[in-house]
Amino acid sequence: MSPHGWIILDKPVGLGSTQAVSAVKRNLREAGYGKVKVGHGGTLDPLAEGVLPIALGEATKLAGRMLDSDKAYAFTIQFGSMTDTLDAEGEVIETSDHRPPRAAVAAICDHFTGPIEQVPPKYSALKIDGKRAYDLARAGEEVEMKTRAVTIHSLRPATGEGDESAEVPPSAFATTVGRPDPYDPQAPLELADSVTLVANVSKGTYIRSLARDIAHALGTCGHVTYLRRIKAGPFTESQAISLDKLNTIGKGAPLEDIILPLEAGLDGIPALILDPESAQAVRQGRVISGLPHSDGLYFAKLANEPVALMELTEGSAKVVRGFNCS
């Protein structure tokens, strides 16, 4: 039986998202599953690591929802130099001797929280006149990136509490003996060569651009040296498996040990339990009426079998996306 559900990969640095999908396909093929439809729920740059949801079978119909979902990242900004790619891979195009006080870094987070405008990196997968921006940039062409509106739901310095793998910057407000009082104007300021932040962001947000803009707002320049996605939609790094664990599937390990059910990608959407007659009607694309539920999106199922994603309005539900998991 063809698998339907999610594999949450803890993508390592150096592996592209398309390569990750290929690795899943290869392991499923070696495990004897034959041809399975596989797709990812949001690109991660090769230099980034962390949560990469990979959809199998009918779960690929939900990949678009995953692309539209919020994401969370831990990232380190190295102050003093900016590269053309805004990460450690590029060439330095701007330098500064200025290093911001750590207290200023913490304070600037509020300035970047909420709806903001940002200019995406020219080394990105966005298309300009049908061509990828990074292809144009690598060819030496002048690339003009348009400003886009995104939302930063939260932004704060990493604390180490719930920020797995995040570097923990020393607090500017520590009161331990021997540290200067940060409120004393005569006390020396603790300057930051780098800082690690945690951001919860809307779709379309570029962390590299956010890091660039934070550095400029602090009177210096900077680039990203570490980037880890710690959450994608409902999926967190606690659910993610390593590439080594994935490779055990091709060697005979049971897939059910690592695959999450299709509905795991629908966290927060209430279930609509169907009887066999209603399920048959839904599979035929018919509207079902007389439902006592409130308006909204529902995950319709027959027992434990996914049937459809349905929109319910004034007691009638119509199919948004049907599933064929049998």
Buried (B, 14 or more C-beta within 10 A) or exposed (E): EBBBBBBBBBBBBEBEBEEBBEBBBBBBEEBEBEEBBBBBBBBBBBBBBBBBBBBBBBBBBBBEBBBEBBBBBBBBBBBBBBBBBBBBBBEEEBEBEEBBBBBBBBEBBEBBBEEBEBBBBBBBEBEBEEEBBBBBBEEEEEBEBEEBEBBBBEBBBBEEEEBBBBBEBEBBEEEEEEBEEBEEEEEEBBEBEBBBBBBBBBBBBBBBBBBBBBBBEBEBBBBBBBBBBBBBBBBBBEBBBEBEBBBBBBEEBEBEEBBBBBBBBBEEBEEBEBEEEBBEBBBEEEEBEEBEEEEEBBBBBBEEEBBBBBBBEEEBBBBEEBBEBE
